[in-house]
Structures are given as structure tokens and as C-alpha cells.
Amino acid sequence: MPPMPRRTLAALLAVFIGGAAGSLLREVLPPLVPATDLLTSTFAINVLACLIVGWLFAIRHRVHAHVMHLGAVGFCGGLSTFSSFVADIDEKLADGAYGFAVTAPTLEIVAGLLAALLGETVGRRWTVRDAR
């Protein structure tokens, strides 16, 4: 197998470092963000990751590509978690909270999309101000 190009190795290292940081933060935050009758404990964490991804997307032309590897792919990929979200829903289903299985995913998807749009809007306005 030929050696990995330096640029690819740097991108992988950025993803690794960002993923480790995001994953560690994801483990620290859930006790600080309790679940409710309508939302999972991962709701706020996943929405925060969407906000950051939206912001990074808006500024992607002003930063090095490895910032996207570090932030969007690594950090936000490690911070957000679909598997914990599904486990939370499964736990609620086992307790008989069937309405939760419909409302929680719907609210999380809508809130995540809105957060990504908000992050993009903030990023675009910040970029426009810097350009002046």
C-alpha cells in the first residue's frame, strides 16, 4: 500500500482530534441537560451540533478546509449522536411512552434544521461584516 498523502493525513488527524473533543463533551453534557416528557437528554446537544455545523458551513470559504474536518466532521460528528437519541426513544417506548416516540424525533429534526439555518445566518452575517 502506498504511503498516505500528507494532506489526507492532516485531514484525518483533524477529524480524529475534533471527534475526540466532541465525544468527550457529549459524555459530560447529558447530566446537565435532563430529559423531559417531550425531549430526550440528547436533544439540546444535537441541536447545538446542528447550530455549529450551520455556522461552519457559512464560513467555509473563509477558513482552511481542515477547520471543516476538525469542526463539522470531527467535533460535531462526535458531539451529536443518533445512537443515543434512538436509545433514549427506545427507553421511553419500553416505559409505554408511545407519544414520545413520535413527538421527540419530530421536534429534534425540526429544531436541528432551524438551528442549522440560524447558525448559517449568523455565519453569513459575520462573514459579510468582516468583508467590509
N, CA and C atoms as a LAMMPS dump frame, in Angstrom:
ITEM: TIMESTEP
0
ITEM: NUMBER OF ATOMS
396
ITEM: BOX BOUNDS ff ff ff
-5.0000000000000000e+02 5.0000000000000000e+02
-5.0000000000000000e+02 5.0000000000000000e+02
-5.0000000000000000e+02 5.0000000000000000e+02
ITEM: ATOMS id mol type element x y z
1 1 1 N 0.847 -1.171 0
2 1 2 C 0 0 0
3 1 3 C 0.897 1.241 0
4 2 1 N 0.617 2.196 -0.895
5 2 2 C 1.44 3.408 -0.958
6 2 3 C 1.208 4.269 0.282
7 3 1 N 2.188 5.101 0.638
8 3 2 C 2.011 5.973 1.807
9 3 3 C 0.875 6.966 1.586
10 4 1 N 0.233 7.351 2.683
11 4 2 C -0.874 8.293 2.621
12 4 3 C -0.347 9.7 2.348
13 5 1 N -0.983 10.431 1.429
14 5 2 C -0.551 11.805 1.177
15 5 3 C -0.627 12.641 2.457
16 6 1 N 0.29 13.571 2.597
17 6 2 C 0.362 14.41 3.801
18 6 3 C -0.943 15.163 4.041
19 7 1 N -1.532 15.682 2.977
20 7 2 C -2.771 16.439 3.121
21 7 3 C -3.89 15.559 3.679
22 8 1 N -3.982 14.332 3.212
23 8 2 C -5.002 13.413 3.698
24 8 3 C -4.76 13.072 5.165
25 9 1 N -3.507 12.857 5.522
26 9 2 C -3.17 12.557 6.905
27 9 3 C -3.558 13.718 7.823
28 10 1 N -3.335 14.946 7.378
29 10 2 C -3.709 16.119 8.171
30 10 3 C -5.225 16.188 8.344
31 11 1 N -5.974 15.879 7.29
32 11 2 C -7.438 15.892 7.382
33 11 3 C -7.913 14.819 8.361
34 12 1 N -7.333 13.64 8.282
35 12 2 C -7.716 12.561 9.197
36 12 3 C -7.371 12.909 10.641
37 13 1 N -6.246 13.53 10.845
38 13 2 C -5.843 13.942 12.184
39 13 3 C -6.81 15.003 12.724
40 14 1 N -7.225 15.927 11.869
41 14 2 C -8.191 16.952 12.279
42 14 3 C -9.518 16.306 12.673
43 15 1 N -9.989 15.343 11.893
44 15 2 C -11.235 14.642 12.218
45 15 3 C -11.083 13.898 13.542
46 16 1 N -9.947 13.242 13.726
47 16 2 C -9.698 12.477 14.943
48 16 3 C -9.715 13.38 16.181
49 17 1 N -9 14.492 16.119
50 17 2 C -8.926 15.409 17.262
51 17 3 C -10.294 16.032 17.545
52 18 1 N -10.957 16.5 16.487
53 18 2 C -12.289 17.086 16.663
54 18 3 C -13.282 16.07 17.187
55 19 1 N -13.225 14.842 16.661
56 19 2 C -14.137 13.791 17.112
57 19 3 C -13.926 13.436 18.57
58 20 1 N -12.672 13.376 18.971
59 20 2 C -12.382 13.072 20.376
60 20 3 C -12.937 14.169 21.288
61 21 1 N -12.71 15.416 20.923
62 21 2 C -13.204 16.538 21.742
63 21 3 C -14.731 16.544 21.797
64 22 1 N -15.374 16.363 20.645
65 22 2 C -16.84 16.351 20.6
66 22 3 C -17.428 15.194 21.388
67 23 1 N -16.815 14.021 21.277
68 23 2 C -17.297 12.843 22.002
69 23 3 C -17.149 13.016 23.509
70 24 1 N -16.029 13.574 23.939
71 24 2 C -15.837 13.818 25.369
72 24 3 C -16.867 14.814 25.903
73 25 1 N -17.111 15.869 25.144
74 25 2 C -18.11 16.853 25.562
75 25 3 C -19.505 16.222 25.621
76 26 1 N -19.8 15.347 24.667
77 26 2 C -21.101 14.673 24.663
78 26 3 C -21.286 13.838 25.925
79 27 1 N -20.226 13.265 26.44
80 27 2 C -20.325 12.466 27.665
81 27 3 C -20.483 13.335 28.903
82 28 1 N -19.973 14.56 28.858
83 28 2 C -20.04 15.46 30.006
84 28 3 C -21.407 16.157 30.083
85 29 1 N -22 16.498 28.95
86 29 2 C -23.201 17.338 28.923
87 29 3 C -24.511 16.663 29.342
88 30 1 N -24.792 15.402 29.013
89 30 2 C -26.125 14.856 29.323
90 30 3 C -26.597 15.001 30.762
91 31 1 N -25.75 14.82 31.775
92 31 2 C -26.265 15.04 33.136
93 31 3 C -26.696 16.492 33.394
94 32 1 N -26.154 17.412 32.623
95 32 2 C -26.508 18.818 32.785
96 32 3 C -27.777 19.195 32.031
97 33 1 N -28.214 18.307 31.116
98 33 2 C -29.389 18.56 30.276
99 33 3 C -30.367 17.4 30.467
100 34 1 N -31.239 17.49 31.462
101 34 2 C -32.142 16.367 31.741
102 34 3 C -33.214 16.195 30.666
103 35 1 N -33.706 14.98 30.558
104 35 2 C -34.792 14.686 29.623
105 35 3 C -36.103 15.24 30.185
106 36 1 N -37.041 15.505 29.267
107 36 2 C -38.378 15.943 29.676
108 36 3 C -39.38 14.957 29.105
109 37 1 N -40.664 15.268 29.279
110 37 2 C -41.699 14.385 28.725
111 37 3 C -41.72 14.414 27.205
112 38 1 N -41.211 15.471 26.589
113 38 2 C -41.242 15.592 25.132
114 38 3 C -39.872 15.502 24.469
115 39 1 N -38.8 15.658 25.232
116 39 2 C -37.471 15.721 24.638
117 39 3 C -36.519 14.737 25.303
118 40 1 N -35.567 14.237 24.523
119 40 2 C -34.538 13.361 25.069
120 40 3 C -33.433 14.2 25.705
121 41 1 N -32.56 13.559 26.449
122 41 2 C -31.434 14.288 27.04
123 41 3 C -30.421 14.711 25.98
124 42 1 N -30.455 14.071 24.826
125 42 2 C -29.526 14.419 23.752
126 42 3 C -30.063 15.529 22.849
127 43 1 N -31.291 15.956 23.076
128 43 2 C -31.916 16.97 22.222
129 43 3 C -31.07 18.239 22.116
130 44 1 N -30.765 18.859 23.241
131 44 2 C -30.022 20.122 23.227
132 44 3 C -28.632 19.938 22.634
133 45 1 N -28.011 18.808 22.913
134 45 2 C -26.668 18.541 22.397
135 45 3 C -26.696 18.418 20.876
136 46 1 N -27.662 17.671 20.344
137 46 2 C -27.767 17.508 18.899
138 46 3 C -28.12 18.824 18.211
139 47 1 N -28.981 19.606 18.822
140 47 2 C -29.353 20.906 18.244
141 47 3 C -28.146 21.852 18.266
142 48 1 N -27.372 21.827 19.331
143 48 2 C -26.149 22.628 19.389
144 48 3 C -25.188 22.228 18.262
145 49 1 N -25.035 20.949 18.028
146 49 2 C -24.163 20.48 16.939
147 49 3 C -24.679 20.977 15.589
148 50 1 N -25.988 20.984 15.391
149 50 2 C -26.566 21.498 14.146
150 50 3 C -26.286 22.986 13.975
151 51 1 N -26.394 23.737 15.06
152 51 2 C -26.099 25.174 15.024
153 51 3 C -24.648 25.401 14.607
154 52 1 N -23.733 24.649 15.188
155 52 2 C -22.317 24.803 14.863
156 52 3 C -22.038 24.409 13.416
157 53 1 N -22.649 23.328 12.949
158 53 2 C -22.463 22.909 11.548
159 53 3 C -22.97 23.985 10.6
160 54 1 N -24.125 24.569 10.909
161 54 2 C -24.654 25.641 10.06
162 54 3 C -23.704 26.824 10
163 55 1 N -23.161 27.202 11.148
164 55 2 C -22.205 28.314 11.201
165 55 3 C -20.937 27.984 10.418
166 56 1 N -20.396 26.788 10.613
167 56 2 C -19.19 26.388 9.881
168 56 3 C -19.434 26.351 8.372
169 57 1 N -20.613 25.899 7.977
170 57 2 C -20.948 25.868 6.553
171 57 3 C -20.913 27.278 5.971
172 58 1 N -21.416 28.237 6.734
173 58 2 C -21.464 29.619 6.237
174 58 3 C -20.079 30.226 6.095
175 59 1 N -19.147 29.836 6.937
176 59 2 C -17.808 30.444 6.893
177 59 3 C -16.787 29.557 6.179
178 60 1 N -17.229 28.481 5.58
179 60 2 C -16.306 27.5 4.997
180 60 3 C -15.359 28.087 3.954
181 61 1 N -15.749 29.153 3.272
182 61 2 C -14.892 29.749 2.25
183 61 3 C -13.832 30.677 2.849
184 62 1 N -13.979 30.972 4.14
185 62 2 C -13.042 31.893 4.792
186 62 3 C -12.053 31.184 5.7
187 63 1 N -12.2 29.867 5.834
188 63 2 C -11.308 29.108 6.713
189 63 3 C -10.648 27.98 5.922
190 64 1 N -9.589 27.457 6.465
191 64 2 C -8.886 26.329 5.843
192 64 3 C -9.807 25.108 5.845
193 65 1 N -9.675 24.264 4.856
194 65 2 C -10.517 23.065 4.751
195 65 3 C -10.419 22.186 5.99
196 66 1 N -9.274 22.187 6.636
197 66 2 C -9.113 21.344 7.816
198 66 3 C -9.941 21.845 9.001
199 67 1 N -10.355 23.114 8.972
200 67 2 C -11.26 23.61 10.004
201 67 3 C -12.598 22.89 9.871
202 68 1 N -13.028 22.652 8.653
203 68 2 C -14.255 21.886 8.429
204 68 3 C -14.076 20.436 8.875
205 69 1 N -12.909 19.86 8.593
206 69 2 C -12.654 18.494 9.052
207 69 3 C -12.682 18.429 10.575
208 70 1 N -12.022 19.371 11.199
209 70 2 C -11.94 19.416 12.657
210 70 3 C -13.31 19.708 13.277
211 71 1 N -13.971 20.751 12.78
212 71 2 C -15.212 21.22 13.402
213 71 3 C -16.461 20.476 12.989
214 72 1 N -16.75 20.463 11.7
215 72 2 C -18.011 19.873 11.237
216 72 3 C -17.983 18.352 11.291
217 73 1 N -16.969 17.767 10.673
218 73 2 C -16.915 16.303 10.611
219 73 3 C -16.522 15.72 11.963
220 74 1 N -15.438 16.21 12.546
221 74 2 C -14.931 15.656 13.791
222 74 3 C -15.73 16.071 15.015
223 75 1 N -15.647 17.356 15.373
224 75 2 C -16.265 17.827 16.61
225 75 3 C -17.779 17.618 16.614
226 76 1 N -18.46 18.124 15.587
227 76 2 C -19.919 18 15.569
228 76 3 C -20.364 16.556 15.361
229 77 1 N -19.578 15.792 14.606
230 77 2 C -19.883 14.373 14.452
231 77 3 C -19.759 13.628 15.763
232 78 1 N -18.756 13.983 16.563
233 78 2 C -18.601 13.363 17.873
234 78 3 C -19.594 13.887 18.895
235 79 1 N -19.934 15.155 18.785
236 79 2 C -20.865 15.772 19.736
237 79 3 C -22.289 15.275 19.538
238 80 1 N -22.737 15.262 18.299
239 80 2 C -24.108 14.814 18.033
240 80 3 C -24.127 13.296 18.047
241 81 1 N -25.275 12.751 18.36
242 81 2 C -25.347 11.298 18.434
243 81 3 C -26.743 10.806 18.109
244 82 1 N -26.839 10.094 17.022
245 82 2 C -28.116 9.49 16.652
246 82 3 C -28.363 8.248 17.496
247 83 1 N -27.316 7.5 17.799
248 83 2 C -27.495 6.25 18.543
249 83 3 C -28.021 6.504 19.961
250 84 1 N -27.503 7.522 20.641
251 84 2 C -28.02 7.838 21.978
252 84 3 C -29.453 8.343 21.9
253 85 1 N -29.751 9.094 20.863
254 85 2 C -31.11 9.59 20.646
255 85 3 C -32.08 8.416 20.482
256 86 1 N -31.705 7.439 19.665
257 86 2 C -32.55 6.26 19.451
258 86 3 C -32.665 5.445 20.739
259 87 1 N -31.572 5.319 21.48
260 87 2 C -31.622 4.595 22.752
261 87 3 C -32.566 5.283 23.737
262 88 1 N -32.554 6.618 23.77
263 88 2 C -33.477 7.36 24.631
264 88 3 C -34.928 7.073 24.248
265 89 1 N -35.196 7.064 22.951
266 89 2 C -36.557 6.792 22.477
267 89 3 C -36.958 5.364 22.821
268 90 1 N -36.046 4.416 22.624
269 90 2 C -36.328 3.016 22.938
270 90 3 C -36.643 2.844 24.424
271 91 1 N -35.917 3.564 25.269
272 91 2 C -36.162 3.501 26.713
273 91 3 C -37.553 4.015 27.053
274 92 1 N -37.949 5.118 26.399
275 92 2 C -39.287 5.672 26.63
276 92 3 C -40.368 4.722 26.114
277 93 1 N -40.115 4.07 24.98
278 93 2 C -41.075 3.1 24.45
279 93 3 C -41.249 1.927 25.412
280 94 1 N -40.161 1.479 25.995
281 94 2 C -40.224 0.383 26.97
282 94 3 C -41.057 0.777 28.184
283 95 1 N -41.086 2.077 28.496
284 95 2 C -41.896 2.578 29.611
285 95 3 C -43.334 2.877 29.188
286 96 1 N -43.657 2.642 27.904
287 96 2 C -45.016 2.861 27.412
288 96 3 C -45.297 4.269 26.926
289 97 1 N -44.294 5.1 26.763
290 97 2 C -44.481 6.479 26.308
291 97 3 C -44.481 6.517 24.779
292 98 1 N -45.566 6.04 24.18
293 98 2 C -45.628 5.921 22.715
294 98 3 C -45.727 7.271 22.017
295 99 1 N -46.377 8.237 22.631
296 99 2 C -46.454 9.571 22.042
297 99 3 C -45.073 10.203 21.929
298 100 1 N -44.218 9.879 22.878
299 100 2 C -42.845 10.378 22.872
300 100 3 C -42.101 9.915 21.627
301 101 1 N -42.374 8.693 21.186
302 101 2 C -41.677 8.13 20.02
303 101 3 C -41.99 8.9 18.748
304 102 1 N -43.094 9.624 18.721
305 102 2 C -43.452 10.435 17.559
306 102 3 C -43.015 11.883 17.752
307 103 1 N -43.296 12.434 18.919
308 103 2 C -43.011 13.853 19.125
309 103 3 C -41.525 14.157 19.24
310 104 1 N -40.782 13.339 19.949
311 104 2 C -39.355 13.626 20.162
312 104 3 C -38.573 13.68 18.853
313 105 1 N -38.689 12.67 17.978
314 105 2 C -37.936 12.764 16.714
315 105 3 C -38.378 13.949 15.857
316 106 1 N -39.676 14.212 15.827
317 106 2 C -40.177 15.331 15.032
318 106 3 C -39.62 16.649 15.554
319 107 1 N -39.7 16.862 16.853
320 107 2 C -39.184 18.104 17.437
321 107 3 C -37.678 18.232 17.241
322 108 1 N -36.951 17.125 17.387
323 108 2 C -35.5 17.197 17.247
324 108 3 C -35.083 17.5 15.811
325 109 1 N -35.745 16.902 14.851
326 109 2 C -35.411 17.159 13.446
327 109 3 C -35.728 18.609 13.078
328 110 1 N -36.902 19.071 13.449
329 110 2 C -37.29 20.457 13.14
330 110 3 C -36.351 21.443 13.842
331 111 1 N -36.091 21.216 15.125
332 111 2 C -35.2 22.117 15.862
333 111 3 C -33.781 22.07 15.296
334 112 1 N -33.308 20.895 14.905
335 112 2 C -31.973 20.776 14.323
336 112 3 C -31.854 21.532 13.013
337 113 1 N -32.866 21.414 12.167
338 113 2 C -32.852 22.156 10.898
339 113 3 C -32.892 23.669 11.14
340 114 1 N -33.739 24.093 12.066
341 114 2 C -33.814 25.527 12.383
342 114 3 C -32.498 26.024 12.978
343 115 1 N -31.871 25.216 13.822
344 115 2 C -30.591 25.604 14.412
345 115 3 C -29.508 25.717 13.342
346 116 1 N -29.503 24.787 12.394
347 116 2 C -28.518 24.855 11.305
348 116 3 C -28.741 26.109 10.46
349 117 1 N -29.989 26.436 10.194
350 117 2 C -30.288 27.66 9.441
351 117 3 C -29.887 28.905 10.226
352 118 1 N -30.132 28.894 11.52
353 118 2 C -29.727 30.022 12.357
354 118 3 C -28.206 30.157 12.364
355 119 1 N -27.518 29.051 12.524
356 119 2 C -26.06 29.072 12.503
357 119 3 C -25.521 29.59 11.184
358 120 1 N -26.139 29.166 10.093
359 120 2 C -25.714 29.649 8.773
360 120 3 C -25.971 31.139 8.629
361 121 1 N -27.113 31.592 9.1
362 121 2 C -27.445 33.017 9.027
363 121 3 C -26.445 33.85 9.832
364 122 1 N -26.144 33.405 11.034
365 122 2 C -25.168 34.114 11.866
366 122 3 C -23.806 34.12 11.181
367 123 1 N -23.404 32.976 10.643
368 123 2 C -22.12 32.883 9.959
369 123 3 C -22.039 33.777 8.734
370 124 1 N -23.112 33.847 7.974
371 124 2 C -23.117 34.706 6.783
372 124 3 C -23.063 36.18 7.167
373 125 1 N -23.771 36.561 8.198
374 125 2 C -23.733 37.966 8.627
375 125 3 C -22.365 38.327 9.17
376 126 1 N -21.754 37.427 9.899
377 126 2 C -20.406 37.642 10.432
378 126 3 C -19.412 37.77 9.283
379 127 1 N -19.563 36.944 8.263
380 127 2 C -18.681 36.975 7.109
381 127 3 C -18.846 38.28 6.346
382 128 1 N -20.072 38.754 6.191
383 128 2 C -20.331 39.989 5.461
384 128 3 C -19.726 41.169 6.22
385 129 1 N -19.857 41.195 7.537
386 129 2 C -19.285 42.285 8.332
387 129 3 C -17.779 42.314 8.223
388 130 1 N -17.163 41.14 8.241
389 130 2 C -15.698 41.078 8.122
390 130 3 C -15.215 41.543 6.773
391 131 1 N -16.022 41.37 5.74
392 131 2 C -15.611 41.715 4.386
393 131 3 C -15.616 43.228 4.157
394 132 1 N -16.338 43.965 4.985
395 132 2 C -16.448 45.423 4.792
396 132 3 C -15.215 46.139 5.155
